[in-house]
């Protein structure tokens, strides 16, 4: 499932967070300057953001121009640009989001290229919601892209 399917239409209730740390315990969920009672969290979900679409028309145009003007130096430049566009598209990293849903209807979404890291956060929040433990979780997002 991609992130846009569970985010739905973006509204003022959807906020993309860039917090470096997330602190979670049985009572609070704190990220950046925002603090929420953990009992106000209704759910969480991990999904993938759509990748940037491949610019097919530009790629074909550059190939046509490149082959049509190959006898001139300009053709090599066009073919080089087409190759660069193809390479750049293939090297895109997948970006994942962790959506945290609140009772108020608001959503907070954290982005990362490390899907397993986001699932570990979800697992920690699940354990806090389902168990009677005094566990504290401090998630350092600064070293995760």
Secondary structure, DSSP 8 states (H G I E B T S, - for coil): -BHHHHH-S--TTEEEE--SEEEE-SSEEEETTEEEEGGGEEEEEEEE-------HHHHHHHHHHHHHTTTSHHHHHHHHHHHHHHHHHHT----EEEEEEETTS-EEEEEES-HHHHHHHHHHHHHHHHS-----EEEE-TT--
